[in-house]
């Protein structure tokens, strides 16, 4: 697996702003999983940070440790933008720990954990047992097989594991095709495609991103049912994946999708 704290260019660690963006993305994805408007019962959001001494300053800067209300304002802004319905008076608390407490929500690439505390009614995060795999049939990625879980957030696909866009935004490619691994990987866009779990339809959907639609690099699906090929021409329309479907990236890489 890639080293999350390495940028696309060079060996410089992720700066405080990039780190802040990733932590906010993590929080947003967990809040979006709250069922039935239960975000209104949120009493406190506790963030646990477990880092080495040399990493501490970067995390303290990212989380505005000198003025913690600023980070809470960032979370509230995300909640407002995505209609997450957080109650008035909710609190954000940051703990720096040597070990994560039991039951903390973690993300492998981040050295932070999350606990959502409720008032009046429990805050439940939607859980689904469905798991799927993506096996690299053609091309060279950082792994041969990727396991993905329903409801765990967006899974980006592209060239290189971490990418900074022209607008300064940071993108983490979970399924990454390093340019140095194979010459043909250069035809895969840094922002090629992504998968999302659709709760209402109970399925994984594939979306082409800006770099994966015409006239640039293309994203296609070869169906398991009849081996027909579908090209994704829009970033707004998702394709429902079924076991045996193959995702084709720029005609140089193929991933086979299987539900477990």
N, C-alpha and C positions, 0 to 999 in steps of 0.2 A: 504494500500500500504506500501511497505517496506520503511525503512529509508535509503536513498541512502548513507548517510555518515557514515554508520556502516559497519565494515568489517565482514567477515564471522565468525571470532573468536574474542570474547570479544566485548567491547564497545568502542574501540579506534576509533577516527575519521579517515577518509581517509587522508593519508599523502599527502604532496605537490606533489610528483611524481604521485601518483594515481589520484589525482585531475587533474593534468596537462593532463594526458592521456585521462581522460574522456572529458575534454574541447576540446582537439584536435580531439577526435572522433566525437564530436558534430559538430565542424567546418567542418571536412571532409565530414560528411554525408550531410550537407547543401550544400557544394560546389559541391558534386556529383550530386545534383539535378538540377544544372544549365542546361538549355536547349540549345542544338545545339551549344556547344562551346562558350556560352556567358560569360564564365569565363574570356575570353580575354578582356572584357569590364570592368572588376572590377577595380575600382579606389581606393577604401578603404574598409577595413573590420573593423567595429567598434564593440568592445566587451564591453558590459555593465555588471558591477558586482554589485550586491545588496546583501550585507551580513551584519551580526551583527558585532560589533566592535571586539568581541573575535575571529571571524573567519577571520578577515581582513589579518592578517599576513600570514596565510596559503595560501590565494588566491594570495597575493602579491608575495609570494615565488613561487607558481605554475606558475605564469605568468611572472616571471623574471622582476619584477617591477624596479629593480635597473639597468637592462640592457634589455629593452624591445625588442631590435633588435633580441635577442636570441629566443624569442617566435615567432617572425615573421619568423625567419629561420626555426623553427620547422614546421610551417604551410607551408612554401615554399617546404620543404622536402616532406611533404605529397602530395602536389600538383604535384611535380615532379614524385613521386612514382606511383601516380594514373592518370597521364597524364591529369591533370585538366586545363592546358593551361592558367595559370595566366599571366598577362602582366608584363613587366618590369616596375619597379617604383611604383607598388601598395603599399599601406600603411596599417599598422595595428595600430589601436588606441584603447587604453583601458580606459574606464571611470568607476569610482567608484561612484555609484549613490544611492539615497534613494528611488527612484521610477524608474521603467523602462519607457522609452519613448514609445509613441504609435507606433504600427507597428513592434516592436522588435520581432524577432524570439526567442521563448523560448523553453526550455525543462524542464519538471516538476521536474526532479530529480536534476537539476543543478540550482545554483543561479546566472546564467549568461544569458544574452540575446545577440542577434547577429543582426547586420544591415549590409547589403551588399550594398555599394554605387557604382554606375557605372559612366562611362565616355563614351559619344558618343552614347550609346544605353542602354536602361534599362536592368538591370539584373533581370531576372524573375526566380523564383523558381517554378519548376513544381508542379502543384496542381491537384489532382484527388479527386473527391467526394466520391470514393468508400471507404466504411468502412466495417470492418468485426468484428465478435465477436468470442471468444473462451470461451466456457463454460466448466467448470470442472465437468465431469460426475462421474468420479471415482477418488479417491485420495483427498488429502488436500493441496491446494495451498494457497497463501496469499490472493487471491480473488476468488470468485466463477465465475465471468465473467470478461474477459479482452476485451476491445475494442481496435482495431488496425486500423490505417489509412494507405492507400496506399501512398507510397513515403516518409514515415517518418523514414526510416532507418530500420536496422536489429532488429528483436525481438528475443532475446535469451530465451531459455527454459532450466531450470535445477534445481538442488537441491541447495537451499540457494539463496539469492538475490544478494549477491556480493561474488566473488570468486577470489582468487589469485592463478594462476597456478604455476607449479613447475619452470617454466622459469621466474617467476616474473611478468608476464603479468596479467592485471586486467580484469575481465569479469563481466558485469552487467547482471543478468538474470531478464528480465522484467516479465516473468512468472516463479515464483519461488515456489518450494515445500520445505518448511523448514523441516529439519530432526526431529525437536522436535514436529512438528504438527502431525505426524503420523509415526509409526515405518516403514511401507513399503516404505516411501519416501527415505530411505537409498539406495534403489535399483536404484533410478534415479540418473544419473550422474550429476556432477556439470556442465559439458559441454555436455549436452545431444543433443540438437537440436536447430534450429533457423528458423524463417520465414523471407522471403524477398519478396518485391514487384518487379515483373518483368515488367518493363515499356513497353517493346516491345510486350509481350504477354498479357499485362493487366491482370495479375493474381497474387495471392499470391502463393509462392512456399515454401514447407517445405524441409529443408536440415537436415540430421543427422550430428552431430558433432562428434569429436573424441570419446567421451564417449557413443555415441548412436549407434555405429556400432559393428557388431561382431568382435572378440569373446566376447566383453564385453556386457554391457546393450544394449538392442535393441530398435529400433524405427520402428513402424509399422503404416500403414494406413488401416482402415476399410472403404471401399467405401460405399457411400450412395446408389449408383446405384444398386449394386447387393450383397453388404455385403461381397465381397471378401476381403482378407487381403493381403497387399503388405508389404514386409520387405525392409527397406532402408539399403543397404549394402555398400554404398559409400558416402563419404562426399562431392563429387563433383557433384552429380546428384540430382537436385531438383524435388520434386513431386508437380504437380499442384493441389492445393486444390479446391474442389467444395463444395457448401453448403450441409451440412449433413455428410461430411466426418469426421471420428473420428481418432484422433492422439493417438496412444497407446505408452506409455513410460514404458519400462521394464516390461510390463504386470501388472503394479500396478496402473497406472494412465491413464485416458482417457479424452481427450479434444475434444469437438465437435465444428467444424468450420461452421460458418454461415456468408454469405455476407449480408450486410444491404443495 
